[in-house]
Amino acid sequence: MTTFTIIWLVLPFFVGFSIYLLPQVDRLLALAVTLVSVAYAATLFLQPAPLELSLLDSLGVTVIADDLSGYFILTNALVTAAVVLYCWDSGKTAFFYTQAIILHGSVNAAFICGDFISLYVALEVIGISAALLIAYSRSNRSLWVALRYLFVSNTAMLFYLVGVVLVYQSQGSFALAEFENASAEAKALIVLGLVVKGGIFVSGLWLPLTHAEAESPVSAILSGVVVKAGVFPLVRLALTVEAFDPLAAGWEPLRPFLGWPMPWCKPTPNGS
């Protein structure tokens, strides 16, 4: 399972850049990557225990793949596959499919990150790929909207990164579990960055006009999976640290279906 995880994680980026070398099969390669993601999500549902892979133990950099990740990965795969099929006869260039698959891969990465710093890298790649897709038509207006989206996204990630640095400074680790013992300033900055990235807070600065200006398949990707990449870490935190008990309570009815609590989730005072 570990080998499959690494291959699945790297494959979209390898295929994305390979599309330029094989533009005649760009659609087939893009569709194949989404099918691999479907297979990986199905594997997560069937595995007896969640996968936790430590990459840098001293820094808390880990990969967490469980049923919760599987649902989001499956959604990402289905949305991207639908976009590829929708654009099959539209004459989209290799550039479009390259960015779509790189975006697909970076969103997948965000769904299995178990630490703050690798999540930051994934969210930044998501922002760049999404901006390039928004500007795909290369009209003056689309370029302006894409730059505005990139500005808001990078500003949100700047707040998030400062919060991550504060967490590491006080705890010596980037692990999500360290959020509970972080300072109030670090918690506020991290949550602020994620809610802006997920279109929950100050969404009027970028979300309505971005969806209106972007092409239909791009808008589907933005609303279907990109904003979820900002929301997913909040859900993961809600199931990992006690500081998010009120939010975690909202997910309580889903525990029997998703197999929670997970081994790495800290028990709450009532034992849940």
N, C-alpha and C positions, 0 to 999 in steps of 0.2 A: 504493500500500500504506500510505503514511503517513496519508493521509486516512481510509482504511478503519479503521486502527488507532485513530485519535482518535474516530471515530464509534462504533466498537464499545466503546471504553472509557467513553464518556459515556452511551451509550444506556441501560444498566440503571438508572442514577440518574435520568435524565429520565423513563423509563417508570415507575419505581418511584413517583415522586411524582405522575405523571399518573394512576395507577390510582385515586387518591382522587377525581379529577374524572370518571373513567369506570369506576365500580365494576361496571357491568353487563358489561364485557368484561375484567375483571381477569385471569381465567384465560387468555384468548387473548393478551393482551399479555405476560403472564409467559412463556407457552410460546413466543411469537415471539422474545423476547429470547434464550432458550436456543438456538433454531434459528440465530440470527445468530452466536452463539458457536461452534456447530458449523461454520458456514461459515467463520468466521475461523480456526479450528483447521485446517480443510482447506487454507485458503490458506497457512498457515505451512508445512504439509507440502510444498506444491507450489512454494513460492518457491525460487529458486536459491541465495539467500544469506540469512543472518539479518538482521533489521531492527534497527538500532541508531539510536535517535533521541535526540539531545541536547536537553534542555529548558533547562538552566542550566549552560552549560559551566564557568563559574567555580566552581560548587559540585559539579560531578560528577553532577548529577541527569540520569539517562538512562532510556530505555525500551529493553529488550532483548527482542525477540520472535523465538524460534527454534523448532526442532523440539521441544526439551525443554519449552518453554512450551506448545507445541501439544498435547502429550499430557496435560498437567495441565488445560489449558483445556477440552479435549474431555471429560475426566472430569467436570469441574465442570458442563459443559453437560448431559451425560447424566444425572447424578445429580439436578440441579435439574429437568430435564424430567420425570424419573420421579416426583419428588415432586409436581410440578404435576398430572400425570395421575392420580396416586394420590389426590390431594385434590379431583379435579374435581367429584365429586358429594357431597363431605363438608360443604358449607355453610361453608367457611372464608371469613372476611371479607376485605375489601380490605386491611386492615392486615396480615394474614398474607402475602398475595402481595407487598405493598409491601416488607416486611422480607426476604422470601425473594429478591426480585430485587435489592435493594440489597446483600444478602449475596453474591449471585452476582457482582455487579459488583465488589465490593471484593475478593473472592477472585481474580477475574480480574486485577485490578490488581496484586495481590501476585505473580502469576505472571510479570509482565513488568517488574517494578521492577528497575532496574539500579543502585540506590543505596540507602543505608540510611535516609535520611529519608523518602522517598516510601513505602518499605516500612513504616516506622513508622506513617504515616498510614493505609495500607491495613489493617494489622493492627489498629489501634484501631477503625476502622469495622467490621471483621469482629467484634470483640469486642462492640461495642454492638448490632449487628444480631442476633448469635447470642443474646445475653442476652434481647433482646425476644422472640425466637421461643421461647426456653425458657420464658418467663413468659407465653406466649400464653393458656394456660388460665386464668390469673389466680387460681389457687388459692393459699392461703397457702404451701403447700409449694413450688409451682413458683416463686413469687416469691422465696422464700428461696434455692432452688437457683440461680436466675438471678443473684441478687445475689452469691452465693458465687463463681459462675463469673466474674462481672465483676470481683470483687475479686482473684481469682487472676490473671486475664488482665491487669488493669491493673498489678498488682505486677510481673509478668513484663516488661511493656512499660516499666515504670519502670527496671528494671535495664538493659534493652536500650537505652533512650534515653540513660542515663548513659554507656554504652559508646560509643554513636554520637557523643555530644558529645566524648568523649575522642579518638575517631578524628579528628574534624574539628579539634579543638584542635591536634593534633600534625601532621596531614597537610594541613589546609586544604581538604579535599574530603570529600564523602559517598559517593564511588564505592566499589563493593564491592571493587575491586582494592586499595584503600588498607588493607584489613583486614590484609594481609600485613605491612605496616610499622608497624602500630599496636602499642601497648604491650600487655603481657600482661594487665593489668587490663581494658583495653578489650575484648580478645578474649574474656576469661572472661565479662564482663558481657553481651556480645552473644550469645554461645552459650548462656548460661544463660537469657536471655529467650526465645530461639527454641525451646529444647528444652522449656521449661515450656509455651509457647504451643502447641507441637506435641504435647503430651501424652506426651512421652518421659520427662521427669523430674518427680517428685512428682505424677504423674497421679492418684494416689489421693486427692489433696485435692479434686478436682473431677470427674474424668472418669466414674467408675462411677455415682455418684449422679445426675449430670447426664443421662447417657444413660437411666438408669432412670426418671427423673421426666419428661423431655421426651417429647412426643408422638412417635409412630413416625416420621412424615415429618421432624420436626425432628432426631431422633436420626440419621436417615439422612444428613442434610446435615452434621451435626457430624462423624460418623465418616467420611463419604465425601469431604468436601472441606475442611472448616474446619481440621482438624488438619494437613492437607497444606500449608496456607498457612504453618505454622510450620516444617515440614520442608523445603519447597522451597528457601528461602534457604540452608539448609545444603548442599544439593546444588549450588546455584549457586556457593557459595563453594568447594566441593570441586573444582569445575572451573575456578576462576578464580585461586586463590592456592595457592602451594606449601605453605602452612601446613597444608593439609588433605590432603596427599599420602596418608596412610593411608586416609582415607575415599574419596578419588578412585580409589584402586586397586580398591575394590569395584565401581566403575562402569565399569571398563576394558572388560569384555566387551561393553558396550552402545555403545561408541564407533562401530563400523561402522554401527549402525542409526540413531544420532542425529546422525551427521555431526560428532562432536567430533574434535579440539579446535576450539573456536570461535575466530574471529579475535581476540577480546579476551582469550582465555585466555593467561596467561603460560606459556611453555614450562618444563617441569621440567628438572632437570639431565641426565636421560637422553634429552632431546629429545622426549618424548611430549607 
